[in-house]
Amino acid sequence: MFAHRVIKLETKVEDDSARARLADDLDDGSFTMEEEDASGLEEGKDGKTTNKTCFLKIKKILRTIYKAVSSVVGLLILLAVYSVIGAAIFRAIEGPHEKAHRDNITSNREETVRVLQELSSNLSQGLVNETQWNLVARGLLLRYEETVVIAQKNGVVNSTKTPTWTFWQSMFFCGTIYTTIGYGHIAPSTDLGRMMTMVYAAIGIPLALVCLADLGKHFTLGLKLMWAFSRRYCNCRKKMRNARRGKYTPDDVEDGNSSTKAAIKPGDRVYYGYKIDDEFNIPISFAIGILVLYIFLGAIMYALWEKWSFLESFYFVFISISTIGFGDVLPAHPKFFLLSSVYVFIGLSLVSMCVNVAIEFFSKTIDKAKVNIDRAKTKAKEKAKEAKEKMHEVSKTIDRAKDRAKERVTEARDRVTDFAHVKRRSTRGSPSSNRASPSSDDVKSETATPKSSPISETPEETPTNT
């Protein structure tokens, strides 16, 4: 037991001394954590440290790749590589199938020509008659027509020597898949090609949508920068014009520029001195005007390339950018495919930007309308409450007027009654009435009336108005 404790004590002392030496080495700079990791890798028995280091390196590499791919340029490069891979796959799948049907058409046509030549020579030699020649020729032509129809069903658009599934046509087909345009002039005919089309669309459509959204955001930033520059330029010109007329001084222009610069906060995104945010809050008329101008320029470009009329070019651009894609008007020059694809893709980004701007505009309009409706409701409630209070006050006033009218009527009635009594008494006390002998009731009433009553003495002074 004592020896075991001594061994533990020595081990503890060695560990403490090793830690002290490690701390001294770290302070001196002669030993770093990388060297410690390397020593740990050399001394590790189970390999956990090695696996952890490899995992960290892989994680770092993946993070770097994600940062590179998540940028606009990275997304566009990834989409281009995806298009090239898809073109190679579809050409490898559909190319041999198309070539087999084209070879079948060619061999059938050559066989038909050869048999017709033999029949013609036999007809000239008298070996066959015209009826037999017509029957055999009709059968050969029907067989050739069936071969052509079957080839068309399997993707052979024409019977010329130019194949349909070339590399550029396959790239064009891939572009119609992930942009959801779908002209329909070229489509896979094999089961494997159709399955690959579904898989390719499931991956390519989200990738294209992300690219379009990111491009639309950058286009919005560029248009907002143009809008801010044009507004500042117009304001400066207006202020300078007003300064010439004497309404403002040139210092006001500088104050306006300084005020716009003072509105910029440290956390804001600033491009060339302009504060630009990521919201789609540019005027909707400005965005739609840019899109219409872009369509006009594209129509002029296609009219020069394809020798179309301006209406046909405008129709093709509009159908392509709106992703309707009827496929009735298509470019015939594959050498312009790259430029055409870039143009259509940028147009789709502008359409995405315009849609986001319209959504932002209508959402703000709806919010303003809701606020105005709430304010109108609040004002209506306040006015209804005020009207109710006024009606209550009016009802109180009417009740008071009624009470006053009743009181006045009662007072007038009492006055009329008093006047009638006074008049009756005055008539009784007149000389014409005294000619007769007074009755006992009159004597009683006279004795009951005090002599000092002003009414009995001066009856003429009582009010007669009611």
C-alpha positions as CSV (number, residue, x, y, z in Angstrom):
1,M,0.0,0.0,0.0
2,F,2.7,2.4,0.9
3,A,4.6,1.7,-2.4
4,H,1.4,2.1,-4.4
5,R,0.8,5.6,-2.8
6,V,4.4,6.5,-3.5
7,I,4.0,5.6,-7.1
8,K,0.8,7.7,-7.4
9,L,2.5,10.6,-5.7
10,E,5.5,10.4,-8.1
11,T,3.1,10.3,-11.1
12,K,1.2,13.3,-9.8
13,V,4.4,15.2,-9.4
14,E,5.5,14.3,-12.9
15,D,2.2,15.5,-14.3
16,D,2.5,18.7,-12.5
17,S,6.0,19.3,-13.7
18,A,5.0,18.4,-17.3
19,R,2.1,20.9,-17.1
20,A,4.5,23.6,-15.7
21,R,7.0,22.9,-18.5
22,L,4.2,23.2,-21.1
23,A,3.0,26.5,-19.7
24,D,6.6,27.8,-19.7
25,D,7.0,26.7,-23.4
26,L,3.7,28.4,-24.4
27,D,4.8,31.6,-22.7
28,D,8.2,31.5,-24.4
29,G,6.5,30.8,-27.8
30,S,8.7,27.7,-28.4
31,F,5.8,25.3,-28.3
32,T,2.5,25.8,-30.1
33,M,-0.9,24.1,-30.1
34,E,-0.2,22.8,-33.6
35,E,2.9,21.0,-32.3
36,E,0.8,19.6,-29.4
37,D,-1.7,18.3,-31.9
38,A,1.1,16.8,-34.0
39,S,2.5,15.2,-30.9
40,G,-0.9,14.0,-30.0
41,L,-1.3,12.5,-33.4
42,E,2.0,10.7,-33.1
43,E,1.3,9.5,-29.6
44,G,-2.4,8.7,-30.1
45,K,-3.2,5.1,-29.9
46,D,-6.9,5.0,-30.8
47,G,-6.8,7.5,-33.7
48,K,-9.6,9.7,-32.4
49,T,-7.5,12.9,-32.8
50,T,-6.7,12.0,-36.4
51,N,-10.4,11.5,-37.3
52,K,-11.3,14.8,-35.6
53,T,-8.6,16.7,-37.5
54,C,-9.7,15.1,-40.8
55,F,-13.3,16.0,-40.1
56,L,-12.4,19.6,-39.3
57,K,-10.5,19.8,-42.6
58,I,-13.3,18.3,-44.6
59,K,-15.8,20.7,-42.9
60,K,-13.5,23.7,-43.7
61,I,-13.3,22.6,-47.4
62,L,-17.1,22.1,-47.6
63,R,-17.6,25.5,-46.1
64,T,-15.3,27.2,-48.6
65,I,-17.1,25.4,-51.5
66,Y,-20.5,26.5,-50.2
67,K,-19.3,30.1,-49.9
68,A,-18.0,30.0,-53.5
69,V,-21.1,28.3,-54.9
70,S,-23.6,30.5,-53.0
71,S,-22.4,33.6,-54.7
72,V,-24.0,34.8,-58.0
73,V,-21.0,33.9,-60.1
74,G,-20.7,30.5,-58.4
75,L,-24.4,29.8,-59.0
76,L,-24.1,30.7,-62.7
77,I,-21.0,28.5,-63.1
78,L,-22.8,25.7,-61.4
79,L,-25.8,26.0,-63.7
80,A,-23.6,26.1,-66.8
81,V,-21.7,23.0,-65.6
82,Y,-25.1,21.4,-64.9
83,S,-26.3,22.2,-68.5
84,V,-23.1,20.8,-70.0
85,I,-23.5,17.5,-68.0
86,G,-27.2,17.3,-69.0
87,A,-26.4,17.9,-72.6
88,A,-23.8,15.1,-72.6
89,I,-26.2,12.7,-70.8
90,F,-29.2,13.3,-73.2
91,R,-27.0,13.2,-76.2
92,A,-25.6,9.9,-75.1
93,I,-29.1,8.5,-74.4
94,E,-31.1,9.9,-77.3
95,G,-28.4,10.2,-79.9
96,P,-28.0,6.4,-80.7
97,H,-31.8,5.9,-80.7
98,E,-32.3,8.7,-83.2
99,K,-29.4,7.5,-85.3
100,A,-31.0,4.0,-85.5
101,H,-34.3,5.4,-86.8
102,R,-32.5,7.7,-89.3
103,D,-30.5,4.7,-90.6
104,N,-33.7,2.7,-90.8
105,I,-35.3,5.5,-92.9
106,T,-32.2,5.8,-95.1
107,S,-32.0,2.0,-95.7
108,N,-35.7,1.8,-96.4
109,R,-35.5,4.6,-98.9
110,E,-32.5,3.0,-100.7
111,E,-34.3,-0.3,-100.8
112,T,-37.4,1.3,-102.2
113,V,-35.4,3.0,-104.9
114,R,-33.6,-0.2,-105.8
115,V,-36.8,-2.3,-106.0
116,L,-38.5,0.4,-108.1
117,Q,-35.5,0.4,-110.5
118,E,-35.8,-3.4,-110.9
119,L,-39.5,-3.2,-111.4
120,S,-39.0,-0.5,-114.0
121,S,-36.4,-2.6,-115.9
122,N,-38.7,-5.7,-115.7
123,L,-41.6,-3.6,-116.9
124,S,-39.6,-2.4,-119.9
125,Q,-38.6,-6.0,-120.7
126,G,-42.2,-7.2,-120.4
127,L,-41.6,-9.4,-117.4
128,V,-44.3,-7.6,-115.4
129,N,-47.3,-5.6,-116.4
130,E,-48.4,-2.2,-115.2
131,T,-50.9,-3.6,-112.7
132,Q,-48.2,-5.6,-110.9
133,W,-45.8,-2.7,-111.0
134,N,-48.4,-0.4,-109.4
135,L,-49.2,-2.9,-106.6
136,V,-45.5,-3.4,-105.7
137,A,-44.7,0.3,-105.9
138,R,-47.7,1.2,-103.7
139,G,-46.6,-1.4,-101.1
140,L,-43.1,-0.1,-101.1
141,L,-44.2,3.5,-100.6
142,L,-46.6,2.6,-97.8
143,R,-43.8,0.7,-96.0
144,Y,-41.6,3.8,-96.4
145,E,-44.3,6.1,-95.0
146,E,-44.8,3.8,-92.0
147,T,-41.1,3.9,-91.3
148,V,-41.1,7.7,-91.4
149,V,-44.1,8.0,-89.1
150,I,-42.5,5.6,-86.6
151,A,-39.3,7.6,-86.7
152,Q,-41.2,10.9,-86.1
153,K,-42.8,9.3,-83.1
154,N,-39.4,8.4,-81.8
155,G,-38.0,12.0,-82.0
156,V,-36.8,12.1,-85.6
157,V,-38.1,15.5,-86.7
158,N,-36.8,15.5,-90.2
159,S,-35.3,13.0,-92.6
160,T,-32.2,15.1,-93.5
161,K,-28.7,14.2,-92.5
162,T,-28.6,16.8,-89.7
163,P,-29.2,15.0,-86.4
164,T,-31.6,16.5,-83.8
165,W,-29.7,15.6,-80.7
166,T,-26.5,17.5,-81.3
167,F,-24.6,19.0,-78.4
168,W,-26.1,22.5,-78.8
169,Q,-29.6,21.2,-79.3
170,S,-29.2,19.1,-76.1
171,M,-28.0,22.2,-74.3
172,F,-31.0,24.0,-75.6
173,F,-33.3,21.2,-74.4
174,C,-31.7,21.3,-70.9
175,G,-32.3,25.1,-70.8
176,T,-36.0,24.6,-71.7
177,I,-36.2,22.1,-68.8
178,Y,-34.9,24.0,-65.9
179,T,-36.4,27.3,-67.0
180,T,-39.8,25.6,-67.5
181,I,-40.2,27.2,-70.9
182,G,-40.6,23.8,-72.7
183,Y,-40.9,24.7,-76.4
184,G,-41.7,21.0,-77.2
185,H,-39.9,20.9,-80.5
186,I,-37.5,18.4,-79.1
187,A,-38.3,15.8,-76.5
188,P,-36.9,12.4,-75.3
189,S,-38.5,9.3,-76.8
190,T,-36.8,6.5,-74.8
191,D,-37.9,5.4,-71.4
192,L,-34.4,6.1,-69.9
193,G,-34.4,9.6,-71.4
194,R,-37.8,10.4,-70.0
195,M,-36.7,9.2,-66.5
196,M,-33.6,11.3,-66.7
197,T,-35.7,14.3,-67.8
198,M,-37.7,14.0,-64.6
199,V,-34.6,13.6,-62.4
200,Y,-32.9,16.5,-64.3
201,A,-35.9,18.8,-63.9
202,A,-36.2,17.9,-60.2
203,I,-32.7,19.1,-59.5
204,G,-32.4,21.8,-62.2
205,I,-35.6,23.8,-61.6
206,P,-34.8,24.7,-57.9
207,L,-31.2,25.5,-58.9
208,A,-32.5,27.8,-61.7
209,L,-35.0,29.4,-59.4
210,V,-32.2,30.2,-56.9
211,C,-30.1,31.7,-59.6
212,L,-33.0,33.8,-60.9
213,A,-33.9,35.0,-57.5
214,D,-30.3,36.0,-56.8
215,L,-29.9,37.7,-60.2
216,G,-33.2,39.5,-59.7
217,K,-32.0,40.8,-56.4
218,H,-28.7,42.1,-57.9
219,F,-30.7,43.6,-60.8
220,T,-32.9,45.3,-58.2
221,L,-29.8,46.7,-56.5
222,G,-28.5,48.1,-59.8
223,L,-31.9,49.6,-60.7
224,K,-32.2,51.2,-57.3
225,L,-28.7,52.6,-57.7
226,M,-29.7,54.1,-61.1
227,W,-33.0,55.4,-59.6
228,A,-31.2,57.0,-56.6
229,F,-28.6,58.6,-58.9
230,S,-31.2,59.9,-61.3
231,R,-33.3,61.3,-58.4
232,R,-30.3,63.1,-56.9
233,Y,-29.3,64.4,-60.3
234,C,-32.8,65.7,-61.0
235,N,-33.0,67.3,-57.5
236,C,-29.6,69.0,-57.9
237,R,-30.6,70.3,-61.3
238,K,-33.9,71.6,-59.9
239,K,-32.2,73.3,-57.0
240,M,-29.6,74.9,-59.2
241,R,-32.3,76.1,-61.5
242,N,-34.2,77.5,-58.5
243,A,-31.0,79.1,-57.2
244,R,-30.5,80.9,-60.5
245,R,-34.0,82.2,-60.2
246,G,-33.3,83.4,-56.7
247,K,-35.5,81.0,-54.8
248,Y,-32.6,79.1,-53.2
249,T,-28.9,79.6,-52.7
250,P,-26.2,77.3,-54.0
251,D,-25.5,76.3,-50.3
252,D,-28.9,74.6,-50.3
253,V,-27.7,72.1,-52.9
254,E,-24.7,71.2,-50.7
255,D,-26.9,71.0,-47.7
256,G,-29.2,68.6,-49.6
257,N,-26.2,66.4,-50.5
258,S,-24.9,66.5,-46.9
259,S,-28.3,65.6,-45.6
260,T,-28.4,62.5,-47.8
261,K,-25.0,61.5,-46.6
262,A,-25.9,62.2,-43.0
263,A,-28.8,59.8,-43.3
264,I,-26.4,56.9,-43.9
265,K,-25.8,54.9,-40.7
266,P,-22.7,52.7,-40.0
267,G,-24.6,49.4,-40.5
268,D,-26.2,50.4,-43.9
269,R,-25.1,49.0,-47.3
270,V,-23.6,51.9,-49.3
271,Y,-22.7,51.7,-53.0
272,Y,-20.9,54.8,-54.5
273,G,-22.2,57.0,-51.7
274,Y,-25.9,55.8,-52.0
275,K,-27.7,53.9,-49.3
276,I,-29.2,50.8,-50.9
277,D,-31.1,48.0,-49.1
278,D,-32.2,44.6,-50.2
279,E,-35.9,45.3,-50.5
280,F,-37.8,45.4,-53.8
281,N,-39.0,49.0,-53.1
282,I,-38.3,50.6,-56.4
283,P,-41.2,52.2,-58.4
284,I,-43.2,49.5,-60.3
285,S,-43.4,51.7,-63.4
286,F,-39.6,52.0,-63.5
287,A,-39.2,48.2,-63.3
288,I,-41.8,47.5,-65.9
289,G,-40.3,50.2,-68.2
290,I,-36.9,48.5,-68.0
291,L,-38.4,45.1,-68.8
292,V,-40.3,46.5,-71.8
293,L,-37.1,48.2,-73.1
294,Y,-35.3,44.9,-72.7
295,I,-37.9,43.1,-74.7
296,F,-37.7,45.7,-77.5
297,L,-33.9,45.3,-77.7
298,G,-34.2,41.5,-77.8
299,A,-36.8,41.8,-80.6
300,I,-34.4,43.9,-82.6
301,M,-31.5,41.4,-81.9
302,Y,-33.5,38.4,-83.1
303,A,-34.8,40.3,-86.1
304,L,-31.2,40.8,-87.2
305,W,-30.1,37.2,-86.4
306,E,-32.9,35.1,-87.7
307,K,-34.3,37.4,-90.4
308,W,-37.6,37.5,-88.7
309,S,-40.1,40.4,-88.8
310,F,-40.1,42.6,-85.7
311,L,-43.5,41.2,-84.7
312,E,-42.2,37.6,-84.9
313,S,-39.1,38.5,-82.9
314,F,-41.2,40.4,-80.2
315,Y,-43.6,37.5,-80.1
316,F,-40.8,34.9,-79.6
317,V,-39.1,37.0,-76.8
318,F,-42.4,37.6,-75.0
319,I,-43.4,33.9,-75.2
320,S,-39.9,32.8,-74.0
321,I,-39.6,35.3,-71.1
322,S,-43.1,34.7,-69.9
323,T,-42.3,30.9,-69.9
324,I,-45.3,30.1,-72.1
325,G,-43.2,28.5,-74.8
326,F,-45.5,27.5,-77.6
327,G,-42.6,26.4,-79.9
328,D,-44.2,27.7,-83.1
329,V,-41.4,30.2,-83.6
330,L,-37.9,28.9,-82.9
331,P,-34.4,30.2,-83.7
332,A,-32.7,28.3,-86.5
333,H,-29.1,29.2,-85.8
334,P,-27.6,27.0,-83.1
335,K,-24.4,29.1,-83.2
336,F,-26.2,31.9,-81.4
337,F,-27.5,29.5,-78.8
338,L,-25.2,30.8,-76.0
339,L,-26.1,34.4,-76.5
340,S,-29.8,33.5,-76.8
341,S,-29.7,31.5,-73.6
342,V,-28.0,34.3,-71.7
343,Y,-30.5,36.8,-73.1
344,V,-33.5,34.6,-72.1
345,F,-32.1,33.9,-68.7
346,I,-31.4,37.6,-67.9
347,G,-35.0,38.3,-69.2
348,L,-36.3,35.7,-66.8
349,S,-34.4,37.4,-64.0
350,L,-35.9,40.7,-64.9
351,V,-39.4,39.1,-64.9
352,S,-38.6,37.7,-61.4
353,M,-37.5,41.1,-60.3
354,C,-40.7,42.7,-61.6
355,V,-42.8,40.1,-59.9
356,N,-41.1,40.8,-56.6
357,V,-41.5,44.5,-57.1
358,A,-45.2,44.1,-57.9
359,I,-45.7,41.9,-54.8
360,E,-43.9,44.5,-52.6
361,F,-45.9,47.3,-54.2
362,F,-49.3,45.6,-53.7
363,S,-48.4,44.4,-50.2
364,K,-47.5,47.9,-49.2
365,T,-50.7,49.2,-50.9
366,I,-52.8,46.7,-49.0
367,D,-51.1,47.6,-45.7
368,K,-51.7,51.2,-46.3
369,A,-55.3,50.4,-47.2
370,K,-55.7,48.4,-44.0
371,V,-54.2,51.3,-42.0
372,N,-56.6,53.8,-43.7
373,I,-59.5,51.5,-43.1
374,D,-58.6,51.2,-39.4
375,R,-58.3,54.9,-39.2
376,A,-61.6,55.4,-40.9
377,K,-63.2,52.8,-38.5
378,T,-61.7,54.6,-35.5
379,K,-62.9,58.0,-36.8
380,A,-66.3,56.6,-37.5
381,K,-66.5,55.1,-34.0
382,E,-65.5,58.5,-32.6
383,K,-68.0,60.4,-34.7
384,A,-70.7,57.9,-33.8
385,K,-69.8,58.3,-30.1
386,E,-69.9,62.1,-30.5
387,A,-73.2,61.9,-32.3
388,K,-74.6,59.6,-29.6
389,E,-73.5,62.1,-26.9
390,K,-75.0,65.0,-28.9
391,M,-78.3,63.1,-29.3
392,H,-78.3,62.4,-25.6
393,E,-77.7,66.1,-24.9
394,V,-80.5,67.0,-27.4
395,S,-82.9,64.6,-25.7
396,K,-82.0,66.1,-22.4
397,T,-82.6,69.6,-23.8
398,I,-85.9,68.5,-25.2
399,D,-86.9,67.0,-21.9
400,R,-86.0,70.2,-20.2
401,A,-87.9,72.2,-22.8
402,K,-90.9,70.0,-22.2
403,D,-90.7,70.5,-18.5
404,R,-90.4,74.2,-18.9
405,A,-93.4,74.2,-21.3
406,K,-95.4,72.2,-18.8
407,E,-94.5,74.6,-16.1
408,R,-95.3,77.6,-18.2
409,V,-98.7,76.1,-19.2
410,T,-99.4,75.3,-15.6
411,E,-98.5,78.9,-14.6
412,A,-100.6,80.3,-17.5
413,R,-103.5,78.1,-16.4
414,D,-103.2,79.3,-12.8
415,R,-103.0,82.9,-14.0
416,V,-106.1,82.4,-16.2
417,T,-107.9,80.8,-13.3
418,D,-106.9,83.6,-10.9
419,F,-107.9,86.2,-13.5
420,A,-111.3,84.5,-13.9
421,H,-111.9,84.6,-10.2
422,V,-110.8,88.2,-10.0
423,K,-113.0,89.2,-12.9
424,R,-115.9,87.4,-11.4
425,R,-115.5,89.1,-8.1
426,S,-115.0,92.5,-9.8
427,T,-118.2,92.0,-11.8
428,R,-120.0,91.1,-8.6
429,G,-118.8,94.2,-6.8
430,S,-119.9,96.6,-9.7
431,P,-122.8,99.1,-9.2
432,S,-125.1,97.3,-11.6
433,S,-124.8,94.2,-9.5
434,N,-125.4,96.2,-6.3
435,R,-128.8,97.3,-7.3
436,A,-130.2,94.1,-6.1
437,S,-130.2,93.1,-2.5
438,P,-127.0,91.3,-1.6
439,S,-127.4,87.7,-0.7
440,S,-126.0,86.1,2.3
441,D,-123.3,84.4,0.2
442,D,-122.1,87.7,-1.1
443,V,-122.0,89.2,2.3
444,K,-120.0,86.3,3.5
445,S,-117.6,86.6,0.6
446,E,-117.2,90.3,1.1
447,T,-116.6,89.9,4.8
448,A,-114.2,87.1,4.2
449,T,-112.2,89.2,1.8
450,P,-109.8,91.5,3.6
451,K,-110.2,95.2,2.9
452,S,-106.6,95.7,2.5
453,S,-106.4,93.3,-0.6
454,P,-105.0,95.1,-3.6
455,I,-106.9,92.9,-5.9
456,S,-110.3,94.0,-4.5
457,E,-109.3,97.6,-4.4
458,T,-107.7,97.9,-7.9
459,P,-109.0,95.1,-10.1
460,E,-107.9,96.9,-13.3
461,E,-104.2,96.4,-12.5
462,T,-104.2,92.5,-12.7
463,P,-102.4,91.0,-15.7
464,T,-104.6,90.0,-18.5
465,N,-102.0,88.3,-20.7
466,T,-101.6,84.6,-20.4
